[in-house]
Amino acid sequence: MTIVGLALLGLQAMLLVLPFFQSHPVGGAVLWVIGYGTVALLMRQVWLESAKMRECWRSLGRSQRWSGVLAVVLLTLVGGFVMRETAPEPFRRFSRENGLWEPLCLLMYWGGALLLYRHVRGLALSERKPWLLLVGVYALLGLEEIDYFGIFGGLIGRIDGIYTGSLHDLILLASEQVLSRSGIAVVAAVMMIVAGALWHVGYLDFAFVGRSLARPEAVWLVLGFVILAVAASEEAQLFWVLEPPSPEEVIELAGAVCLGVYALELTAKRLPTPA
């Protein structure tokens, strides 16, 4: 099944190279089905093969694992920017929601969530709660790949002409001063209330967070979020402005790979064999 999934992703990449395919209504729908259907297929494999994935990852030495992942991250970034400069139109097609980068990001996030949940569901509830919060973070990152405000005719769509499809677009609204300081304060207050509630019920455990960040594999967590922050700053044009097409999606893919690897590292080194 994994080979079938990879072959389908290869087919999608080939179809995206065709200039007319994505713009055609039927072709666009086919790309949606292939891309996200393949993600569903591969996530099913993650669930079924989680123990095998754990053992395969553990069988590799740390230097071998980490150097290989670093090579993949660098290849994603360098290859993406080279494609953007040399083939901007195909790059633009690869960057759309029914392109290639977004389904792969979704696979990293939700695949990581499934992998972690598969390993922690047998733990006692008190021990499981902080891990479930981490699973929730991965699930939320995946939801941010979905234009859920723009679904069904544009629930929100645009605010003062600025595209708003999901929660992370608040960054762009703030950078364009559409979201006022009082609006930012309200968002921050809501986040603090949510964090306080999670702490009160035992899901947000600061000691657990501290221990996790002190371990070697946390480098992938930190690097992943740093790369995601770079991608978000480019999208919002906070510190740097590039001509279209935007490299935001392929930069995010590099960060998503780091977070997917972090989930693998945790399951291989910090969690028991799944029940």
C-alpha positions as CSV (number, residue, x, y, z in Angstrom):
1,M,0.0,0.0,0.0
2,T,2.8,2.4,0.8
3,I,4.3,1.8,-2.7
4,V,0.9,2.5,-4.2
5,G,0.6,5.7,-2.2
6,L,4.0,6.9,-3.4
7,A,3.2,6.0,-7.0
8,L,0.0,8.0,-6.7
9,L,1.9,11.0,-5.5
10,G,4.3,10.6,-8.4
11,L,1.3,10.5,-10.8
12,Q,-0.1,13.7,-9.2
13,A,3.3,15.4,-9.8
14,M,3.3,14.3,-13.4
15,L,-0.3,15.7,-13.9
16,L,0.6,19.0,-12.3
17,V,3.4,19.5,-14.9
18,L,0.7,19.6,-17.6
19,P,-0.3,23.3,-17.9
20,F,-4.0,22.7,-18.7
21,F,-4.8,19.9,-16.2
22,Q,-5.2,21.8,-12.9
23,S,-7.3,24.6,-14.4
24,H,-9.8,22.2,-16.0
25,P,-12.8,21.5,-13.6
26,V,-12.5,17.7,-14.0
27,G,-8.7,17.8,-13.9
28,G,-8.8,19.9,-10.7
29,A,-11.2,17.5,-9.1
30,V,-9.0,14.5,-10.1
31,L,-6.0,16.2,-8.4
32,W,-8.0,16.7,-5.2
33,V,-9.0,13.1,-5.2
34,I,-5.5,11.8,-5.9
35,G,-3.7,14.1,-3.5
36,Y,-5.9,13.8,-0.4
37,G,-7.0,10.2,-1.2
38,T,-3.4,9.3,-1.1
39,V,-2.9,11.1,2.2
40,A,-5.8,9.1,3.6
41,L,-4.3,5.9,2.3
42,L,-0.9,6.6,3.7
43,M,-2.3,7.6,7.1
44,R,-4.1,4.3,7.2
45,Q,-0.7,2.7,6.7
46,V,0.8,4.7,9.5
47,W,-1.9,3.4,11.8
48,L,-1.5,-0.2,10.7
49,E,2.3,-0.2,10.4
50,S,3.2,2.0,13.4
51,A,5.1,-0.7,15.2
52,K,7.1,-1.6,12.1
53,M,7.8,2.1,11.5
54,R,9.1,2.4,15.1
55,E,11.4,-0.6,14.7
56,C,12.7,0.4,11.3
57,W,13.5,3.9,12.6
58,R,15.1,2.6,15.8
59,S,17.3,0.2,13.7
60,L,19.1,3.2,12.2
61,G,21.8,5.0,14.1
62,R,21.1,8.6,15.2
63,S,23.8,10.1,12.9
64,Q,22.3,8.1,10.0
65,R,18.8,9.2,10.8
66,W,19.5,12.8,11.4
67,S,21.9,13.3,8.5
68,G,19.3,11.7,6.1
69,V,16.5,14.0,7.4
70,L,18.7,17.1,7.2
71,A,19.5,16.2,3.6
72,V,15.7,15.8,2.9
73,V,14.9,19.2,4.5
74,L,17.7,21.0,2.6
75,L,16.7,19.3,-0.7
76,T,13.1,20.4,-0.1
77,L,14.2,24.0,0.4
78,V,16.9,24.2,-2.3
79,G,14.9,22.2,-4.8
80,G,11.8,24.3,-4.1
81,F,13.5,27.6,-4.6
82,V,15.3,26.3,-7.8
83,M,12.0,25.2,-9.2
84,R,10.4,28.6,-8.3
85,E,13.2,30.4,-10.2
86,T,13.4,28.1,-13.2
87,A,9.8,26.9,-13.6
88,P,7.5,29.4,-11.8
89,E,4.3,28.3,-13.4
90,P,4.6,24.6,-12.5
91,F,5.8,25.7,-9.1
92,R,2.6,27.8,-8.7
93,R,0.5,24.8,-9.6
94,F,2.4,22.6,-7.1
95,S,1.7,25.3,-4.4
96,R,-2.1,25.3,-4.8
97,E,-4.4,23.4,-2.4
98,N,-4.8,20.6,-4.9
99,G,-1.1,20.7,-5.7
100,L,1.6,18.6,-4.0
101,W,3.1,20.6,-1.2
102,E,-0.1,20.9,0.9
103,P,-1.1,17.3,0.8
104,L,2.4,16.3,1.9
105,C,2.3,18.8,4.8
106,L,-1.1,17.3,5.8
107,L,0.5,13.9,5.7
108,M,3.3,15.0,8.0
109,Y,1.0,16.6,10.5
110,W,-1.9,14.1,10.7
111,G,0.5,11.1,10.1
112,G,2.5,12.4,13.1
113,A,-0.7,12.8,15.2
114,L,-1.8,9.2,14.4
115,L,1.7,7.8,15.1
116,L,1.9,9.5,18.5
117,Y,-1.7,8.6,19.4
118,R,-1.2,4.9,18.4
119,H,1.7,4.7,20.9
120,V,0.2,6.6,23.9
121,R,-3.3,5.3,23.9
122,G,-2.3,2.4,26.2
123,L,-0.8,4.8,28.9
124,A,-2.6,5.7,32.1
125,L,-4.8,8.8,31.7
126,S,-2.7,11.0,33.9
127,E,0.5,10.0,32.0
128,R,-1.3,10.2,28.6
129,K,-2.8,13.7,28.9
130,P,0.4,15.8,28.0
131,W,1.0,13.4,25.1
132,L,-2.6,13.9,23.9
133,L,-2.0,17.7,23.9
134,L,0.9,17.1,21.6
135,V,-1.3,15.0,19.4
136,G,-3.8,17.8,19.4
137,V,-1.1,20.3,18.3
138,Y,-0.3,18.1,15.3
139,A,-4.0,17.7,14.5
140,L,-4.4,21.5,14.6
141,L,-1.5,22.1,12.3
142,G,-3.2,19.8,9.8
143,L,-6.4,21.7,10.1
144,E,-4.5,24.8,9.3
145,E,-3.9,23.3,5.9
146,I,-7.6,23.3,5.2
147,D,-9.4,26.4,4.0
148,Y,-12.2,25.8,6.4
149,F,-13.4,29.4,6.5
150,G,-13.6,29.5,2.7
151,I,-15.5,26.2,2.4
152,F,-19.2,26.2,1.2
153,G,-19.3,29.4,-0.7
154,G,-16.9,31.4,1.4
155,L,-17.9,31.4,5.1
156,I,-15.5,34.3,5.6
157,G,-13.3,34.4,2.5
158,R,-11.9,37.9,2.7
159,I,-11.8,40.7,5.3
160,D,-11.2,44.2,3.9
161,G,-10.0,42.5,0.7
162,I,-7.4,40.2,2.5
163,Y,-7.8,36.5,2.1
164,T,-8.8,34.7,5.3
165,G,-9.1,31.0,5.0
166,S,-8.0,29.7,8.4
167,L,-6.7,30.8,11.8
168,H,-3.1,31.4,10.8
169,D,-4.3,34.2,8.4
170,L,-4.7,36.3,11.6
171,I,-0.9,37.0,11.2
172,L,-1.6,38.6,7.8
173,L,-4.5,40.6,9.1
174,A,-2.4,41.9,11.9
175,S,0.5,42.8,9.6
176,E,-1.9,44.7,7.3
177,Q,-3.3,46.4,10.4
178,V,-6.8,45.1,9.6
179,L,-6.7,43.4,13.0
180,S,-6.4,46.2,15.5
181,R,-4.3,46.2,18.7
182,S,-7.5,45.6,20.7
183,G,-8.3,42.6,18.3
184,I,-4.8,41.2,18.9
185,A,-5.3,41.6,22.7
186,V,-8.6,39.7,22.5
187,V,-7.0,36.9,20.5
188,A,-4.1,36.7,23.0
189,A,-6.6,36.7,25.9
190,V,-8.5,33.8,24.4
191,M,-5.3,31.9,23.9
192,M,-4.3,32.5,27.5
193,I,-7.7,31.3,28.7
194,V,-7.5,28.1,26.6
195,A,-3.9,27.5,28.0
196,G,-5.1,28.0,31.5
197,A,-8.0,25.6,31.0
198,L,-5.6,23.0,29.6
199,W,-3.3,23.4,32.5
200,H,-6.1,23.2,35.0
201,V,-7.3,19.8,33.6
202,G,-3.8,18.4,33.4
203,Y,-3.1,18.4,29.6
204,L,-0.7,21.4,29.7
205,D,2.1,20.1,31.9
206,F,5.0,22.6,32.1
207,A,7.4,20.0,33.6
208,F,6.6,17.7,30.7
209,V,7.3,20.5,28.2
210,G,10.6,21.3,29.9
211,R,11.8,17.7,29.9
212,S,10.8,17.4,26.3
213,L,12.7,20.5,25.2
214,A,15.8,19.3,27.1
215,R,16.1,16.1,25.1
216,P,18.2,15.8,21.9
217,E,15.3,15.0,19.6
218,A,13.7,18.4,20.4
219,V,16.0,19.9,17.8
220,W,13.5,18.7,15.2
221,L,10.6,20.3,17.0
222,V,12.4,23.6,17.4
223,L,13.7,23.6,13.8
224,G,10.3,22.7,12.5
225,F,8.6,25.6,14.2
226,V,11.4,28.0,13.2
227,I,10.9,27.1,9.6
228,L,7.1,27.4,9.9
229,A,7.6,30.9,11.4
230,V,9.8,31.8,8.4
231,A,7.0,30.6,6.1
232,A,4.4,32.5,8.0
233,S,6.5,35.7,7.9
234,E,6.9,35.4,4.2
235,E,3.2,34.9,3.6
236,A,2.4,37.9,5.8
237,Q,5.3,39.9,4.3
238,L,6.5,40.8,7.8
239,F,10.3,40.9,7.2
240,W,10.8,40.0,3.5
241,V,8.8,40.5,0.3
242,L,9.3,38.2,-2.7
243,E,7.7,38.4,-6.1
244,P,5.0,35.7,-6.9
245,P,4.8,32.8,-6.8
246,S,5.1,32.6,-3.1
247,P,7.5,30.0,-1.7
248,E,5.5,29.8,1.5
249,E,4.1,26.3,1.0
250,V,7.3,24.6,0.1
251,I,9.1,26.3,3.1
252,E,6.3,25.0,5.3
253,L,6.8,21.5,3.8
254,A,10.4,21.6,5.1
255,G,9.1,22.5,8.5
256,A,6.4,19.8,8.4
257,V,9.1,17.2,7.6
258,C,11.0,18.2,10.7
259,L,7.8,17.8,12.8
260,G,7.0,14.5,11.3
261,V,10.5,13.3,12.2
262,Y,10.1,14.6,15.7
263,A,7.0,12.3,16.1
264,L,9.1,9.4,14.8
265,E,11.9,10.1,17.2
266,L,9.5,10.2,20.1
267,T,7.9,7.0,19.2
268,A,11.2,5.3,18.7
269,K,13.0,6.6,21.8
270,R,10.5,7.8,24.4
271,L,7.3,5.8,24.0
272,P,6.4,2.1,24.6
273,T,5.5,-0.3,21.8
274,P,1.9,0.3,20.7
275,A,-0.8,-2.0,22.2
